[in-house]
Amino acid sequence: MIAVESAVAGAFVVLAAVAVTGSAWLLVIAFAAHGLKDLWQERRHFVRNTRWWPPFCAAVDWLVAAVLVIAIAAGADFHG
């Protein structure tokens, strides 16, 4: 299980690193995907003794993704 979590975490790190010089939309995708991962963890009871954490983290991830979408749509320059 640690290997799977490490691989998933590594994928998110790579996606974030690519987004530094790539499109800000990659960050939107990463935050939304991380929220889905949190939701999966909640549904599968993957995280024990912290039942409040996955829904909270998913909500924060999706809020950040939504704020990024609004900023991108408003013309924010993330590479300026």
Backbone hydrogen bonds in HBPLUS format (Angstrom, degrees):
<---DONOR---> <-ACCEPTOR-->    atom                        ^
c    i                          cat <-CA-CA->   ^        H-A-AA   ^      H-
h    n   atom  resd res      DA  || num        DHA   H-A  angle D-A-AA Bond
n    s   type  num  typ     dist DA aas  dist angle  dist       angle   num
A0005-GLU N   A0001-MET O   3.06 MM   4  6.34 170.0  2.07 154.9 156.9     1
A0006-SER N   A0002-ILE O   2.86 MM   4  5.98 154.7  1.93 146.5 154.1     2
A0007-ALA N   A0003-ALA O   2.95 MM   4  6.11 152.6  2.02 143.4 150.5     3
A0008-VAL N   A0004-VAL O   2.95 MM   4  6.22 162.0  1.98 154.9 159.6     4
A0009-ALA N   A0005-GLU O   2.89 MM   4  6.04 162.7  1.92 147.4 152.7     5
A0010-GLY N   A0006-SER O   2.85 MM   4  5.98 154.4  1.92 142.6 150.3     6
A0011-ALA N   A0007-ALA O   2.94 MM   4  6.20 149.0  2.04 144.2 152.2     7
A0012-PHE N   A0008-VAL O   3.09 MM   4  6.45 153.7  2.16 149.4 155.8     8
A0013-VAL N   A0009-ALA O   2.99 MM   4  6.30 149.8  2.08 147.5 156.3     9
A0014-VAL N   A0010-GLY O   2.95 MM   4  6.21 161.3  1.99 151.3 155.7    10
A0015-LEU N   A0011-ALA O   2.96 MM   4  6.16 161.1  2.00 146.9 152.3    11
A0016-ALA N   A0012-PHE O   2.96 MM   4  6.11 157.9  2.01 143.9 149.7    12
A0017-ALA N   A0013-VAL O   2.90 MM   4  6.11 155.6  1.96 148.5 155.6    13
A0018-VAL N   A0014-VAL O   2.94 MM   4  6.18 157.7  1.99 152.8 158.3    14
A0019-ALA N   A0015-LEU O   3.02 MM   4  6.20 148.4  2.12 141.9 150.9    15
A0020-VAL N   A0017-ALA O   3.25 MM   3  5.35 144.1  2.39  97.5 107.3    16
A0022-GLY N   A0018-VAL O   2.88 MM   4  5.78 129.1  2.14 140.1 155.2    17
A0026-LEU N   A0023-SER O   3.11 MM   3  5.72 155.4  2.17 111.4 117.6    18
A0027-LEU N   A0024-ALA O   2.97 MM   3  5.37 133.4  2.19 106.1 117.8    19
A0028-VAL N   A0024-ALA O   3.37 MM   4  6.87 149.9  2.46 142.8 150.8    20
A0029-ILE N   A0025-TRP O   2.96 MM   4  6.27 162.1  2.00 151.7 155.7    21
A0030-ALA N   A0026-LEU O   2.88 MM   4  6.08 156.5  1.93 143.0 149.9    22
A0031-PHE N   A0027-LEU O   2.88 MM   4  6.07 169.6  1.89 154.8 156.6    23
A0032-ALA N   A0028-VAL O   2.97 MM   4  6.10 165.1  2.00 151.2 155.9    24
A0033-ALA N   A0029-ILE O   2.85 MM   4  5.94 157.5  1.90 147.6 154.5    25
A0034-HIS N   A0030-ALA O   2.85 MM   4  6.02 154.3  1.91 147.6 155.0    26
A0035-GLY N   A0031-PHE O   3.00 MM   4  6.22 151.2  2.09 144.0 151.5    27
A0036-LEU N   A0032-ALA O   3.05 MM   4  6.40 148.0  2.16 142.3 150.9    28
A0037-LYS N   A0033-ALA O   2.90 MM   4  6.25 150.2  1.99 147.0 155.5    29
A0038-ASP N   A0034-HIS O   2.92 MM   4  6.23 155.2  1.98 147.5 154.0    30
A0039-LEU N   A0035-GLY O   2.93 MM   4  6.20 154.3  1.99 144.4 151.6    31
A0040-TRP N   A0036-LEU O   2.87 MM   4  6.14 154.1  1.94 146.8 153.8    32
A0041-GLN N   A0037-LYS O   2.91 MM   4  6.21 157.4  1.96 148.8 154.9    33
A0042-GLU N   A0038-ASP O   2.95 MM   4  6.25 151.5  2.03 147.5 155.2    34
A0043-ARG N   A0039-LEU O   2.95 MM   4  6.21 163.8  1.97 152.1 156.1    35
A0044-ARG N   A0040-TRP O   2.94 MM   4  6.07 149.7  2.03 151.0 158.9    36
A0046-PHE N   A0041-GLN O   2.85 MM   5  4.78 155.8  1.91 146.3 150.0    37
A0045-HIS N   A0042-GLU O   3.21 MM   3  5.06 157.8  2.26  99.6 106.2    38
A0053-TRP N   A0050-THR O   2.90 MM   3  5.48 146.9  2.01 117.6 127.1    39
A0056-PHE N   A0052-TRP O   3.32 MM   4  6.36 157.2  2.38 147.3 154.0    40
A0057-CYS N   A0053-TRP O   2.82 MM   4  5.93 171.7  1.83 170.4 172.4    41
A0058-ALA N   A0054-PRO O   2.91 MM   4  5.99 159.6  1.95 149.4 155.1    42
A0059-ALA N   A0055-PRO O   2.99 MM   4  6.13 158.2  2.04 143.6 149.3    43
A0060-VAL N   A0056-PHE O   3.02 MM   4  6.34 157.3  2.07 150.9 157.0    44
A0061-ASP N   A0057-CYS O   2.86 MM   4  6.08 163.5  1.89 152.4 157.3    45
A0062-TRP N   A0058-ALA O   2.93 MM   4  6.14 165.5  1.95 154.2 157.3    46
A0063-LEU N   A0059-ALA O   2.95 MM   4  6.07 146.9  2.07 141.6 151.2    47
A0064-VAL N   A0060-VAL O   2.93 MM   4  6.16 164.6  1.95 155.6 158.8    48
A0065-ALA N   A0061-ASP O   2.96 MM   4  6.22 159.1  2.00 147.3 153.6    49
A0066-ALA N   A0062-TRP O   2.95 MM   4  6.08 155.7  2.01 140.7 147.1    50
A0067-VAL N   A0063-LEU O   2.92 MM   4  6.20 159.0  1.97 152.4 157.9    51
A0068-LEU N   A0064-VAL O   2.92 MM   4  6.15 158.2  1.97 151.4 157.4    52
A0069-VAL N   A0065-ALA O   2.96 MM   4  6.24 154.3  2.03 147.1 154.1    53
A0070-ILE N   A0066-ALA O   3.02 MM   4  6.31 161.3  2.05 150.3 154.7    54
A0071-ALA N   A0067-VAL O   2.89 MM   4  6.13 160.0  1.93 149.6 155.5    55
A0072-ILE N   A0068-LEU O   2.82 MM   4  5.99 163.3  1.85 154.3 158.5    56
A0073-ALA N   A0069-VAL O   2.87 MM   4  6.02 163.9  1.90 150.3 155.3    57
A0074-ALA N   A0070-ILE O   2.92 MM   4  6.08 138.6  2.09 141.2 152.5    58
A0076-ALA N   A0071-ALA O   2.96 MM   5  5.40 167.1  1.98 155.1 151.7    59
A0075-GLY N   A0072-ILE O   3.01 MM   3  5.16 155.1  2.08 104.2 112.1    60
